[in-house]
Amino acid sequence: MEGISKWIVGGLVGLLGLGALIMAGQSQDPILHYSALGVFLICIVFVMLLIKLAFEREHPDR
């Protein structure tokens, strides 16, 4: 992934994470609740990884 495609994927993963968080908040089933929270956490980690990679590409000396 290069250029703008990383931003598009990051945005889609962010929307997926928000949807999972909303689904976890409204679920009555504990399995669905914890599964949605797991998806939310994976999305957060992925977006943070994209931010880290972009920062390292802009500032290679740090």
Predicted model as a PDB file, atoms N, CA, C, CB and O in Angstrom, pLDDT in the B-factor column:
MODEL        1                                                                  
ATOM      1  N   MET A   1       0.843  -1.175   0.000  1.00 60.00           N  
ATOM      2  CA  MET A   1       0.000   0.000   0.000  1.00 60.00           C  
ATOM      3  C   MET A   1       0.890   1.241   0.000  1.00 60.00           C  
ATOM      4  CB  MET A   1      -0.960  -0.003   1.219  1.00 60.00           C  
ATOM      5  O   MET A   1       1.774   1.388   0.844  1.00 60.00           O  
ATOM      6  N   GLU A   2       0.650   2.098  -0.929  1.00 67.00           N  
ATOM      7  CA  GLU A   2       1.401   3.337  -1.006  1.00 67.00           C  
ATOM      8  C   GLU A   2       0.451   4.506  -1.173  1.00 67.00           C  
ATOM      9  CB  GLU A   2       2.411   3.293  -2.158  1.00 67.00           C  
ATOM     10  O   GLU A   2      -0.647   4.364  -1.713  1.00 67.00           O  
ATOM     11  N   GLY A   3       0.882   5.649  -0.709  1.00 73.00           N  
ATOM     12  CA  GLY A   3       0.161   6.890  -0.949  1.00 73.00           C  
ATOM     13  C   GLY A   3      -1.199   6.966  -0.308  1.00 73.00           C  
ATOM     14  O   GLY A   3      -1.366   6.689   0.880  1.00 73.00           O  
ATOM     15  N   ILE A   4      -2.164   7.343  -1.109  1.00 83.00           N  
ATOM     16  CA  ILE A   4      -3.510   7.620  -0.619  1.00 83.00           C  
ATOM     17  C   ILE A   4      -4.249   6.360  -0.177  1.00 83.00           C  
ATOM     18  CB  ILE A   4      -4.306   8.322  -1.687  1.00 83.00           C  
ATOM     19  O   ILE A   4      -5.189   6.441   0.614  1.00 83.00           O  
ATOM     20  N   SER A   5      -3.837   5.203  -0.676  1.00 87.00           N  
ATOM     21  CA  SER A   5      -4.547   3.974  -0.311  1.00 87.00           C  
ATOM     22  C   SER A   5      -4.412   3.659   1.179  1.00 87.00           C  
ATOM     23  CB  SER A   5      -4.024   2.801  -1.136  1.00 87.00           C  
ATOM     24  O   SER A   5      -5.319   3.072   1.769  1.00 87.00           O  
ATOM     25  N   LYS A   6      -3.298   4.040   1.787  1.00 86.00           N  
ATOM     26  CA  LYS A   6      -3.162   3.837   3.239  1.00 86.00           C  
ATOM     27  C   LYS A   6      -4.169   4.684   3.999  1.00 86.00           C  
ATOM     28  CB  LYS A   6      -1.733   4.176   3.705  1.00 86.00           C  
ATOM     29  O   LYS A   6      -4.729   4.234   4.999  1.00 86.00           O  
ATOM     30  N   TRP A   7      -4.407   5.915   3.532  1.00 87.00           N  
ATOM     31  CA  TRP A   7      -5.383   6.778   4.186  1.00 87.00           C  
ATOM     32  C   TRP A   7      -6.794   6.228   4.034  1.00 87.00           C  
ATOM     33  CB  TRP A   7      -5.308   8.189   3.616  1.00 87.00           C  
ATOM     34  O   TRP A   7      -7.596   6.286   4.966  1.00 87.00           O  
ATOM     35  N   ILE A   8      -7.089   5.696   2.860  1.00 93.00           N  
ATOM     36  CA  ILE A   8      -8.421   5.133   2.624  1.00 93.00           C  
ATOM     37  C   ILE A   8      -8.640   3.908   3.512  1.00 93.00           C  
ATOM     38  CB  ILE A   8      -8.600   4.756   1.131  1.00 93.00           C  
ATOM     39  O   ILE A   8      -9.687   3.779   4.146  1.00 93.00           O  
ATOM     40  N   VAL A   9      -7.656   3.012   3.557  1.00 93.00           N  
ATOM     41  CA  VAL A   9      -7.770   1.816   4.399  1.00 93.00           C  
ATOM     42  C   VAL A   9      -7.864   2.210   5.869  1.00 93.00           C  
ATOM     43  CB  VAL A   9      -6.565   0.873   4.175  1.00 93.00           C  
ATOM     44  O   VAL A   9      -8.652   1.633   6.618  1.00 93.00           O  
ATOM     45  N   GLY A  10      -7.067   3.187   6.281  1.00 93.00           N  
ATOM     46  CA  GLY A  10      -7.128   3.653   7.667  1.00 93.00           C  
ATOM     47  C   GLY A  10      -8.488   4.218   8.027  1.00 93.00           C  
ATOM     48  O   GLY A  10      -8.996   3.973   9.121  1.00 93.00           O  
ATOM     49  N   GLY A  11      -9.081   4.973   7.112  1.00 94.00           N  
ATOM     50  CA  GLY A  11     -10.415   5.518   7.350  1.00 94.00           C  
ATOM     51  C   GLY A  11     -11.474   4.435   7.429  1.00 94.00           C  
ATOM     52  O   GLY A  11     -12.363   4.485   8.279  1.00 94.00           O  
ATOM     53  N   LEU A  12     -11.378   3.456   6.538  1.00 96.00           N  
ATOM     54  CA  LEU A  12     -12.343   2.350   6.571  1.00 96.00           C  
ATOM     55  C   LEU A  12     -12.200   1.520   7.846  1.00 96.00           C  
ATOM     56  CB  LEU A  12     -12.162   1.450   5.341  1.00 96.00           C  
ATOM     57  O   LEU A  12     -13.197   1.106   8.437  1.00 96.00           O  
ATOM     58  N   VAL A  13     -10.978   1.282   8.261  1.00 96.00           N  
ATOM     59  CA  VAL A  13     -10.759   0.530   9.505  1.00 96.00           C  
ATOM     60  C   VAL A  13     -11.257   1.339  10.699  1.00 96.00           C  
ATOM     61  CB  VAL A  13      -9.256   0.180   9.681  1.00 96.00           C  
ATOM     62  O   VAL A  13     -11.805   0.774  11.646  1.00 96.00           O  
ATOM     63  N   GLY A  14     -11.072   2.649  10.660  1.00 96.00           N  
ATOM     64  CA  GLY A  14     -11.608   3.503  11.725  1.00 96.00           C  
ATOM     65  C   GLY A  14     -13.123   3.441  11.801  1.00 96.00           C  
ATOM     66  O   GLY A  14     -13.694   3.372  12.889  1.00 96.00           O  
ATOM     67  N   LEU A  15     -13.780   3.466  10.636  1.00 97.00           N  
ATOM     68  CA  LEU A  15     -15.247   3.345  10.611  1.00 97.00           C  
ATOM     69  C   LEU A  15     -15.700   1.974  11.101  1.00 97.00           C  
ATOM     70  CB  LEU A  15     -15.780   3.593   9.193  1.00 97.00           C  
ATOM     71  O   LEU A  15     -16.712   1.857  11.791  1.00 97.00           O  
ATOM     72  N   LEU A  16     -14.943   0.937  10.739  1.00 97.00           N  
ATOM     73  CA  LEU A  16     -15.259  -0.407  11.232  1.00 97.00           C  
ATOM     74  C   LEU A  16     -15.138  -0.451  12.755  1.00 97.00           C  
ATOM     75  CB  LEU A  16     -14.322  -1.462  10.586  1.00 97.00           C  
ATOM     76  O   LEU A  16     -15.971  -1.057  13.429  1.00 97.00           O  
ATOM     77  N   GLY A  17     -14.107   0.187  13.292  1.00 97.00           N  
ATOM     78  CA  GLY A  17     -13.927   0.226  14.744  1.00 97.00           C  
ATOM     79  C   GLY A  17     -15.055   0.966  15.446  1.00 97.00           C  
ATOM     80  O   GLY A  17     -15.531   0.532  16.494  1.00 97.00           O  
ATOM     81  N   LEU A  18     -15.482   2.090  14.863  1.00 97.00           N  
ATOM     82  CA  LEU A  18     -16.602   2.825  15.459  1.00 97.00           C  
ATOM     83  C   LEU A  18     -17.889   2.012  15.409  1.00 97.00           C  
ATOM     84  CB  LEU A  18     -16.802   4.163  14.741  1.00 97.00           C  
ATOM     85  O   LEU A  18     -18.669   2.016  16.362  1.00 97.00           O  
ATOM     86  N   GLY A  19     -18.109   1.316  14.303  1.00 97.00           N  
ATOM     87  CA  GLY A  19     -19.288   0.452  14.199  1.00 97.00           C  
ATOM     88  C   GLY A  19     -19.249  -0.670  15.216  1.00 97.00           C  
ATOM     89  O   GLY A  19     -20.271  -1.015  15.809  1.00 97.00           O  
ATOM     90  N   ALA A  20     -18.066  -1.241  15.419  1.00 97.00           N  
ATOM     91  CA  ALA A  20     -17.935  -2.311  16.412  1.00 97.00           C  
ATOM     92  C   ALA A  20     -18.173  -1.780  17.816  1.00 97.00           C  
ATOM     93  CB  ALA A  20     -16.549  -2.961  16.325  1.00 97.00           C  
ATOM     94  O   ALA A  20     -18.771  -2.467  18.645  1.00 97.00           O  
ATOM     95  N   LEU A  21     -17.712  -0.565  18.093  1.00 96.00           N  
ATOM     96  CA  LEU A  21     -17.929   0.019  19.416  1.00 96.00           C  
ATOM     97  C   LEU A  21     -19.411   0.295  19.660  1.00 96.00           C  
ATOM     98  CB  LEU A  21     -17.123   1.314  19.567  1.00 96.00           C  
ATOM     99  O   LEU A  21     -19.909   0.069  20.763  1.00 96.00           O  
ATOM    100  N   ILE A  22     -20.105   0.772  18.656  1.00 97.00           N  
ATOM    101  CA  ILE A  22     -21.549   0.998  18.780  1.00 97.00           C  
ATOM    102  C   ILE A  22     -22.281  -0.324  18.970  1.00 97.00           C  
ATOM    103  CB  ILE A  22     -22.094   1.734  17.539  1.00 97.00           C  
ATOM    104  O   ILE A  22     -23.202  -0.425  19.781  1.00 97.00           O  
ATOM    105  N   MET A  23     -21.861  -1.336  18.215  1.00 96.00           N  
ATOM    106  CA  MET A  23     -22.488  -2.647  18.339  1.00 96.00           C  
ATOM    107  C   MET A  23     -22.237  -3.237  19.728  1.00 96.00           C  
ATOM    108  CB  MET A  23     -21.961  -3.598  17.252  1.00 96.00           C  
ATOM    109  O   MET A  23     -23.129  -3.861  20.304  1.00 96.00           O  
ATOM    110  N   ALA A  24     -21.042  -3.047  20.263  1.00 95.00           N  
ATOM    111  CA  ALA A  24     -20.737  -3.561  21.602  1.00 95.00           C  
ATOM    112  C   ALA A  24     -21.565  -2.849  22.661  1.00 95.00           C  
ATOM    113  CB  ALA A  24     -19.244  -3.405  21.911  1.00 95.00           C  
ATOM    114  O   ALA A  24     -21.989  -3.459  23.643  1.00 95.00           O  
ATOM    115  N   GLY A  25     -21.790  -1.567  22.458  1.00 95.00           N  
ATOM    116  CA  GLY A  25     -22.565  -0.800  23.435  1.00 95.00           C  
ATOM    117  C   GLY A  25     -24.031  -1.176  23.473  1.00 95.00           C  
ATOM    118  O   GLY A  25     -24.680  -1.023  24.508  1.00 95.00           O  
ATOM    119  N   GLN A  26     -24.565  -1.667  22.362  1.00 95.00           N  
ATOM    120  CA  GLN A  26     -25.987  -1.974  22.300  1.00 95.00           C  
ATOM    121  C   GLN A  26     -26.297  -3.458  22.371  1.00 95.00           C  
ATOM    122  CB  GLN A  26     -26.560  -1.416  21.052  1.00 95.00           C  
ATOM    123  O   GLN A  26     -27.463  -3.847  22.301  1.00 95.00           O  
ATOM    124  N   SER A  27     -25.284  -4.287  22.507  1.00 93.00           N  
ATOM    125  CA  SER A  27     -25.527  -5.737  22.487  1.00 93.00           C  
ATOM    126  C   SER A  27     -26.007  -6.227  23.848  1.00 93.00           C  
ATOM    127  CB  SER A  27     -24.250  -6.495  22.075  1.00 93.00           C  
ATOM    128  O   SER A  27     -25.638  -5.681  24.887  1.00 93.00           O  
ATOM    129  N   GLN A  28     -26.821  -7.248  23.820  1.00 94.00           N  
ATOM    130  CA  GLN A  28     -27.309  -7.894  25.032  1.00 94.00           C  
ATOM    131  C   GLN A  28     -26.557  -9.191  25.312  1.00 94.00           C  
ATOM    132  CB  GLN A  28     -28.804  -8.171  24.916  1.00 94.00           C  
ATOM    133  O   GLN A  28     -26.524  -9.658  26.451  1.00 94.00           O  
ATOM    134  N   ASP A  29     -25.965  -9.761  24.296  1.00 94.00           N  
ATOM    135  CA  ASP A  29     -25.242 -11.026  24.398  1.00 94.00           C  
ATOM    136  C   ASP A  29     -23.793 -10.760  24.786  1.00 94.00           C  
ATOM    137  CB  ASP A  29     -25.314 -11.811  23.066  1.00 94.00           C  
ATOM    138  O   ASP A  29     -23.125  -9.971  24.117  1.00 94.00           O  
ATOM    139  N   PRO A  30     -23.283 -11.391  25.844  1.00 94.00           N  
ATOM    140  CA  PRO A  30     -21.897 -11.141  26.258  1.00 94.00           C  
ATOM    141  C   PRO A  30     -20.871 -11.561  25.212  1.00 94.00           C  
ATOM    142  CB  PRO A  30     -21.613 -11.865  27.547  1.00 94.00           C  
ATOM    143  O   PRO A  30     -19.829 -10.919  25.081  1.00 94.00           O  
ATOM    144  N   ILE A  31     -21.146 -12.622  24.469  1.00 96.00           N  
ATOM    145  CA  ILE A  31     -20.190 -13.065  23.447  1.00 96.00           C  
ATOM    146  C   ILE A  31     -20.076 -12.003  22.353  1.00 96.00           C  
ATOM    147  CB  ILE A  31     -20.622 -14.433  22.837  1.00 96.00           C  
ATOM    148  O   ILE A  31     -18.969 -11.681  21.920  1.00 96.00           O  
ATOM    149  N   LEU A  32     -21.188 -11.467  21.911  1.00 95.00           N  
ATOM    150  CA  LEU A  32     -21.174 -10.410  20.905  1.00 95.00           C  
ATOM    151  C   LEU A  32     -20.502  -9.155  21.447  1.00 95.00           C  
ATOM    152  CB  LEU A  32     -22.600 -10.090  20.443  1.00 95.00           C  
ATOM    153  O   LEU A  32     -19.757  -8.482  20.734  1.00 95.00           O  
ATOM    154  N   HIS A  33     -20.766  -8.849  22.695  1.00 96.00           N  
ATOM    155  CA  HIS A  33     -20.179  -7.668  23.326  1.00 96.00           C  
ATOM    156  C   HIS A  33     -18.655  -7.744  23.312  1.00 96.00           C  
ATOM    157  CB  HIS A  33     -20.688  -7.522  24.767  1.00 96.00           C  
ATOM    158  O   HIS A  33     -17.986  -6.812  22.866  1.00 96.00           O  
ATOM    159  N   TYR A  34     -18.113  -8.852  23.801  1.00 97.00           N  
ATOM    160  CA  TYR A  34     -16.655  -8.984  23.879  1.00 97.00           C  
ATOM    161  C   TYR A  34     -16.019  -9.170  22.498  1.00 97.00           C  
ATOM    162  CB  TYR A  34     -16.286 -10.159  24.779  1.00 97.00           C  
ATOM    163  O   TYR A  34     -14.883  -8.749  22.282  1.00 97.00           O  
ATOM    164  N   SER A  35     -16.727  -9.787  21.582  1.00 97.00           N  
ATOM    165  CA  SER A  35     -16.210  -9.920  20.215  1.00 97.00           C  
ATOM    166  C   SER A  35     -16.115  -8.551  19.545  1.00 97.00           C  
ATOM    167  CB  SER A  35     -17.111 -10.862  19.380  1.00 97.00           C  
ATOM    168  O   SER A  35     -15.123  -8.247  18.882  1.00 97.00           O  
ATOM    169  N   ALA A  36     -17.133  -7.738  19.717  1.00 96.00           N  
ATOM    170  CA  ALA A  36     -17.116  -6.397  19.135  1.00 96.00           C  
ATOM    171  C   ALA A  36     -16.037  -5.535  19.778  1.00 96.00           C  
ATOM    172  CB  ALA A  36     -18.486  -5.728  19.292  1.00 96.00           C  
ATOM    173  O   ALA A  36     -15.393  -4.742  19.090  1.00 96.00           O  
ATOM    174  N   LEU A  37     -15.830  -5.675  21.080  1.00 97.00           N  
ATOM    175  CA  LEU A  37     -14.746  -4.940  21.728  1.00 97.00           C  
ATOM    176  C   LEU A  37     -13.388  -5.393  21.217  1.00 97.00           C  
ATOM    177  CB  LEU A  37     -14.818  -5.113  23.243  1.00 97.00           C  
ATOM    178  O   LEU A  37     -12.470  -4.583  21.082  1.00 97.00           O  
ATOM    179  N   GLY A  38     -13.254  -6.691  20.930  1.00 97.00           N  
ATOM    180  CA  GLY A  38     -12.013  -7.205  20.359  1.00 97.00           C  
ATOM    181  C   GLY A  38     -11.749  -6.622  18.978  1.00 97.00           C  
ATOM    182  O   GLY A  38     -10.618  -6.250  18.664  1.00 97.00           O  
ATOM    183  N   VAL A  39     -12.790  -6.542  18.149  1.00 97.00           N  
ATOM    184  CA  VAL A  39     -12.643  -5.936  16.822  1.00 97.00           C  
ATOM    185  C   VAL A  39     -12.264  -4.463  16.963  1.00 97.00           C  
ATOM    186  CB  VAL A  39     -13.954  -6.082  16.000  1.00 97.00           C  
ATOM    187  O   VAL A  39     -11.422  -3.966  16.215  1.00 97.00           O  
ATOM    188  N   PHE A  40     -12.872  -3.775  17.904  1.00 97.00           N  
ATOM    189  CA  PHE A  40     -12.557  -2.368  18.152  1.00 97.00           C  
ATOM    190  C   PHE A  40     -11.090  -2.202  18.539  1.00 97.00           C  
ATOM    191  CB  PHE A  40     -13.465  -1.800  19.256  1.00 97.00           C  
ATOM    192  O   PHE A  40     -10.414  -1.311  18.024  1.00 97.00           O  
ATOM    193  N   LEU A  41     -10.593  -3.042  19.432  1.00 97.00           N  
ATOM    194  CA  LEU A  41      -9.198  -2.941  19.847  1.00 97.00           C  
ATOM    195  C   LEU A  41      -8.240  -3.247  18.706  1.00 97.00           C  
ATOM    196  CB  LEU A  41      -8.930  -3.878  21.006  1.00 97.00           C  
ATOM    197  O   LEU A  41      -7.208  -2.588  18.575  1.00 97.00           O  
ATOM    198  N   ILE A  42      -8.560  -4.224  17.886  1.00 97.00           N  
ATOM    199  CA  ILE A  42      -7.719  -4.540  16.726  1.00 97.00           C  
ATOM    200  C   ILE A  42      -7.687  -3.355  15.766  1.00 97.00           C  
ATOM    201  CB  ILE A  42      -8.238  -5.809  15.999  1.00 97.00           C  
ATOM    202  O   ILE A  42      -6.636  -3.041  15.207  1.00 97.00           O  
ATOM    203  N   CYS A  43      -8.818  -2.699  15.573  1.00 97.00           N  
ATOM    204  CA  CYS A  43      -8.859  -1.525  14.702  1.00 97.00           C  
ATOM    205  C   CYS A  43      -8.010  -0.387  15.264  1.00 97.00           C  
ATOM    206  CB  CYS A  43     -10.302  -1.056  14.512  1.00 97.00           C  
ATOM    207  O   CYS A  43      -7.314   0.298  14.516  1.00 97.00           O  
ATOM    208  N   ILE A  44      -8.067  -0.190  16.563  1.00 97.00           N  
ATOM    209  CA  ILE A  44      -7.257   0.854  17.193  1.00 97.00           C  
ATOM    210  C   ILE A  44      -5.778   0.571  16.992  1.00 97.00           C  
ATOM    211  CB  ILE A  44      -7.578   0.963  18.692  1.00 97.00           C  
ATOM    212  O   ILE A  44      -5.014   1.469  16.639  1.00 97.00           O  
ATOM    213  N   VAL A  45      -5.370  -0.670  17.214  1.00 97.00           N  
ATOM    214  CA  VAL A  45      -3.958  -1.043  17.040  1.00 97.00           C  
ATOM    215  C   VAL A  45      -3.532  -0.837  15.588  1.00 97.00           C  
ATOM    216  CB  VAL A  45      -3.723  -2.519  17.465  1.00 97.00           C  
ATOM    217  O   VAL A  45      -2.430  -0.350  15.334  1.00 97.00           O  
ATOM    218  N   PHE A  46      -4.385  -1.199  14.637  1.00 96.00           N  
ATOM    219  CA  PHE A  46      -4.044  -1.052  13.228  1.00 96.00           C  
ATOM    220  C   PHE A  46      -3.873   0.416  12.847  1.00 96.00           C  
ATOM    221  CB  PHE A  46      -5.117  -1.696  12.357  1.00 96.00           C  
ATOM    222  O   PHE A  46      -2.920   0.762  12.149  1.00 96.00           O  
ATOM    223  N   VAL A  47      -4.773   1.277  13.292  1.00 95.00           N  
ATOM    224  CA  VAL A  47      -4.682   2.700  12.973  1.00 95.00           C  
ATOM    225  C   VAL A  47      -3.440   3.301  13.631  1.00 95.00           C  
ATOM    226  CB  VAL A  47      -5.959   3.449  13.434  1.00 95.00           C  
ATOM    227  O   VAL A  47      -2.751   4.112  13.014  1.00 95.00           O  
ATOM    228  N   MET A  48      -3.148   2.919  14.866  1.00 96.00           N  
ATOM    229  CA  MET A  48      -1.937   3.416  15.525  1.00 96.00           C  
ATOM    230  C   MET A  48      -0.676   2.955  14.799  1.00 96.00           C  
ATOM    231  CB  MET A  48      -1.897   2.952  16.982  1.00 96.00           C  
ATOM    232  O   MET A  48       0.302   3.699  14.723  1.00 96.00           O  
ATOM    233  N   LEU A  49      -0.693   1.739  14.267  1.00 94.00           N  
ATOM    234  CA  LEU A  49       0.437   1.246  13.488  1.00 94.00           C  
ATOM    235  C   LEU A  49       0.621   2.061  12.210  1.00 94.00           C  
ATOM    236  CB  LEU A  49       0.242  -0.233  13.146  1.00 94.00           C  
ATOM    237  O   LEU A  49       1.751   2.367  11.830  1.00 94.00           O  
ATOM    238  N   LEU A  50      -0.478   2.415  11.545  1.00 92.00           N  
ATOM    239  CA  LEU A  50      -0.388   3.263  10.359  1.00 92.00           C  
ATOM    240  C   LEU A  50       0.191   4.634  10.699  1.00 92.00           C  
ATOM    241  CB  LEU A  50      -1.766   3.421   9.715  1.00 92.00           C  
ATOM    242  O   LEU A  50       0.996   5.172   9.939  1.00 92.00           O  
ATOM    243  N   ILE A  51      -0.209   5.197  11.826  1.00 91.00           N  
ATOM    244  CA  ILE A  51       0.332   6.485  12.262  1.00 91.00           C  
ATOM    245  C   ILE A  51       1.821   6.365  12.547  1.00 91.00           C  
ATOM    246  CB  ILE A  51      -0.410   6.993  13.510  1.00 91.00           C  
ATOM    247  O   ILE A  51       2.595   7.239  12.158  1.00 91.00           O  
ATOM    248  N   LYS A  52       2.231   5.301  13.217  1.00 92.00           N  
ATOM    249  CA  LYS A  52       3.640   5.080  13.533  1.00 92.00           C  
ATOM    250  C   LYS A  52       4.475   4.950  12.266  1.00 92.00           C  
ATOM    251  CB  LYS A  52       3.802   3.832  14.396  1.00 92.00           C  
ATOM    252  O   LYS A  52       5.551   5.539  12.167  1.00 92.00           O  
ATOM    253  N   LEU A  53       3.983   4.182  11.300  1.00 88.00           N  
ATOM    254  CA  LEU A  53       4.717   4.002  10.053  1.00 88.00           C  
ATOM    255  C   LEU A  53       4.827   5.307   9.271  1.00 88.00           C  
ATOM    256  CB  LEU A  53       4.042   2.941   9.197  1.00 88.00           C  
ATOM    257  O   LEU A  53       5.864   5.577   8.665  1.00 88.00           O  
ATOM    258  N   ALA A  54       3.774   6.117   9.278  1.00 86.00           N  
ATOM    259  CA  ALA A  54       3.826   7.406   8.589  1.00 86.00           C  
ATOM    260  C   ALA A  54       4.818   8.343   9.275  1.00 86.00           C  
ATOM    261  CB  ALA A  54       2.427   8.050   8.543  1.00 86.00           C  
ATOM    262  O   ALA A  54       5.546   9.069   8.600  1.00 86.00           O  
ATOM    263  N   PHE A  55       4.854   8.335  10.600  1.00 86.00           N  
ATOM    264  CA  PHE A  55       5.787   9.184  11.332  1.00 86.00           C  
ATOM    265  C   PHE A  55       7.225   8.760  11.072  1.00 86.00           C  
ATOM    266  CB  PHE A  55       5.487   9.139  12.831  1.00 86.00           C  
ATOM    267  O   PHE A  55       8.100   9.605  10.881  1.00 86.00           O  
ATOM    268  N   GLU A  56       7.471   7.456  11.064  1.00 86.00           N  
ATOM    269  CA  GLU A  56       8.827   6.968  10.812  1.00 86.00           C  
ATOM    270  C   GLU A  56       9.276   7.269   9.390  1.00 86.00           C  
ATOM    271  CB  GLU A  56       8.907   5.470  11.073  1.00 86.00           C  
ATOM    272  O   GLU A  56      10.465   7.485   9.154  1.00 86.00           O  
ATOM    273  N   ARG A  57       8.357   7.285   8.450  1.00 81.00           N  
ATOM    274  CA  ARG A  57       8.718   7.595   7.066  1.00 81.00           C  
ATOM    275  C   ARG A  57       9.064   9.073   6.934  1.00 81.00           C  
ATOM    276  CB  ARG A  57       7.568   7.222   6.103  1.00 81.00           C  
ATOM    277  O   ARG A  57       9.954   9.424   6.159  1.00 81.00           O  
ATOM    278  N   GLU A  58       8.382   9.949   7.672  1.00 79.00           N  
ATOM    279  CA  GLU A  58       8.646  11.382   7.607  1.00 79.00           C  
ATOM    280  C   GLU A  58       9.873  11.784   8.410  1.00 79.00           C  
ATOM    281  CB  GLU A  58       7.448  12.148   8.098  1.00 79.00           C  
ATOM    282  O   GLU A  58      10.560  12.740   8.049  1.00 79.00           O  
ATOM    283  N   HIS A  59      10.161  11.066   9.500  1.00 80.00           N  
ATOM    284  CA  HIS A  59      11.277  11.390  10.385  1.00 80.00           C  
ATOM    285  C   HIS A  59      12.138  10.136  10.595  1.00 80.00           C  
ATOM    286  CB  HIS A  59      10.760  11.944  11.752  1.00 80.00           C  
ATOM    287  O   HIS A  59      12.053   9.497  11.644  1.00 80.00           O  
ATOM    288  N   PRO A  60      12.957   9.786   9.614  1.00 79.00           N  
ATOM    289  CA  PRO A  60      13.730   8.536   9.742  1.00 79.00           C  
ATOM    290  C   PRO A  60      14.845   8.611  10.782  1.00 79.00           C  
ATOM    291  CB  PRO A  60      14.329   8.171   8.405  1.00 79.00           C  
ATOM    292  O   PRO A  60      15.372   7.573  11.183  1.00 79.00           O  
ATOM    293  N   ASP A  61      15.216   9.802  11.228  1.00 76.00           N  
ATOM    294  CA  ASP A  61      16.310   9.925  12.175  1.00 76.00           C  
ATOM    295  C   ASP A  61      15.883   9.726  13.617  1.00 76.00           C  
ATOM    296  CB  ASP A  61      16.949  11.259  12.029  1.00 76.00           C  
ATOM    297  O   ASP A  61      16.738   9.695  14.502  1.00 76.00           O  
ATOM    298  N   ARG A  62      14.602   9.591  13.882  1.00 65.00           N  
ATOM    299  CA  ARG A  62      14.134   9.434  15.267  1.00 65.00           C  
ATOM    300  C   ARG A  62      13.944   8.016  15.630  1.00 65.00           C  
ATOM    301  CB  ARG A  62      12.860  10.167  15.488  1.00 65.00           C  
ATOM    302  O   ARG A  62      13.554   7.714  16.758  1.00 65.00           O  
TER     303      ARG A  62                                                      
ENDMDL                                                                          
END                                                                             
